[in-house]
């Protein structure tokens, strides 16, 4: 999360954007406690806009207020399963709408993203940004801003856990293999194959995240 001093006129909005970004990128990980005073000091603002931002994030389901603390929401295993199930249904619909509208320029853009993701020395944060770009660049072809907004909202819920995913796997070779297979199916116009691959891709990711969460929550022996 960017903690440089804020000098822009829209102070409350900027504070909200930065705290929300800290949550969705995993800088403020699930389950972590948030200090209003500490955040205010980091952002060089009073506690009022920080409190307003956290109240707004509470209404959106990103944080929860306790008696004396504020914490980033941490999904249970069942809640995580539900979020991925919602994501799958939305993305399968977007796939059905996007594939017939695909142009050679769209395919070139997708190939360029995967080429950058093939770098073995890619920083994990950059990999996550490119991963999101690859999927959403394809879904943009569905030509439905309403559906894309829904997908982005679900991705924001998943993103903190993608940070867990990125920190768990040894490398991204399996994810890259799956992405290349998806691009191959996109180019060939194979809708049934693409839907099946997307299903497997999301299930693989969900299982990896669920296993990492289970390990993190296991009491020390």
N, C-alpha and C positions, 0 to 999 in steps of 0.2 A: 504494500500500500504506500502511495506517495504521501510523505508526511512533511513536505515543504510548506512554508507559511502561505496562507491563502489571502490574496489581496483583491480578488474579483468582486464585483458588486453583488452577484447572486450568492451570497455567503451560505445560506441554509441549503441551497441546492447543491453547491459544491461539496459541502460537508457530507451530505447524504450520498452523493456519487462516490466519494472516496471511501466511505465506510462500507457501502454496498460492494464496491470493487474489492475491498479487502476481504470481504466474506466470500464472494463468488470465486475469487482467485485462490482462496485457501490461505492467504496471509493471516486472516483471523479464522483459524480452523474450526470445524464443528465441535461444539462442546466447550470452547474456550470462553473464559470470562472476559467481559469488556469493561474497562474502567472509563467512565465518562470523563473524569478529571484528567486521566492520562491521555486520552484521545484529544481532549481540548488543548492540552499542553503541546502535544505533537503537531497539531494543526495550527497552533498559535491563534486560537479563537477562545471565546468564552464557553462555558459549559452549556449555555442555552441552545445554540444551534446543534450541538452534539446530541443533546437530549431529544430535540425535535426530530433529528435524523433517525435516532434509535426508535422513537415512537412510530415513525413511519415504517421503519423496517420491521417492527413488531407486527404492524397491521398487515404487512406483506408475508409474514411467516418466517422471516430470517433470524430474528432474535426473540428472546423471551425475557421478560422482567420478573425477577424474583423479589423477595422482601428487601434484600440489600445488595442485589447484584443484577447484572445483565449478562446473559450468555447467548452465544451463537447456537442456534437450533442444531441439534444432532439427531438425524433420522435413525429410527430403529431399523432392524433388518427388514421387517415387513413393510415399513414406510418406504425404504429404499427400493424394494421390489415393486411397490405400487408406482413410484415415480418412473422407474424404468419401463414399466408396462404402459404407462401413459405416453412416455416418449416413443415407444415402439409403434403404438397405434397412430400417433400423429405423423411420424416419419414414414410409415408405410403408406399413408394417404398422400403425403407430399411426394413420395416416390412415384406413385401411380399417376399423379398429375404432372410431374416434372419430366418423366422420361419421354413422352411424345413431343414435348416442346424443346427438347435439347437441340442446340446448334453446335457446329464444329468449334465455334469460339468458346462455348461453354466447356466443351471437352478439353480444349487447350488450357483453359484456366485451371481445371481440376488436375490435369497432368502436371502443370507448373507447381501447384501446391504440393503434390506428392513428391516431386523432384526435390523440393526444398526439405521436405520431411525425411528424405532418405539420408541426410547428413548424420553420420554416426556421432558427431560431436555436438549435436543440437541441444541447447539448454532446454530443460524440461518445460519451463514456462512458455518458451517459444513453440515447442512441440504441441502443447495443449492449445495454444492460439491457432496454430495451423490446422490441427485436428478439427477444431470447431469450424474453421473457415472452409475446409474441404467439404464437410457435410452440409453446411448451410449454403455454400455456393451452389451446390446441386439443388437444394430445396428452393432456392430463389427461382429456379426455372419453372416451378409450379405456378408462378404468376399469381400467387394468393398472399397478399400482405397480411391478411387475417390469420391464415394458417401459419405463416412464418413468425408472426408475433407470439402465437401459442407455443411454437417450438422453441423460440428463444427463451420464453419464460420458464419452460421445463428445463432447458439447458442451464439456466441460471441456478436452478435448484440442484442440478447434478454437478456443476463445476467444482464446488469444494471437494467433492468426492473423486473427481477426476485428478485432483492434486494428489489424493491418496493413491489412486491408480498409478500415476506417473512416478511416485516415489517407491512403489512396491515392485514393479516389474524390473527385471535386470536390464532389459533394453526394449525397444519398440519394434523389434523385428516381426513379431507375430501380428501386431496391429498393422504394420506396414504391409505385410502379406495380405491381410484381409482387405485393406484399402485398395491395393492393386487389383485384387480379384473383383472388388466392387466396380472399379473403373472399367475393367474388362467387360463386365456384364452391362454396364451403362453404355459402352461403345457398341456392343452387339445388340442393344435394345431388348435384352432378355429380362422381361419384367418378373416372371415367376422365380428365375434364378436370383435376381437382385433382391427381391423380397425375402427369400430364404437366407441369403448371405447377410442381409441387414439384421434379420432376426438373430442369427448366430453371433454376429459381431456385437450386438448389444447385450446378449446373454453372457458372452465371454467377458465383456467389460463389467457387467453387474456382478458376476461371480468373483472376479478378481477383487473388486472393491469390497464386497461382502466378507470375503475371507480376510482381507486386511483389517476391516473394522472389527471383526470377531477376535482377531489376534490382539488388536490394540486394547480391546475392552476386557480381555481375559485377565483375571486377578493374578498378580505375581505369585509364584510358588516359592 
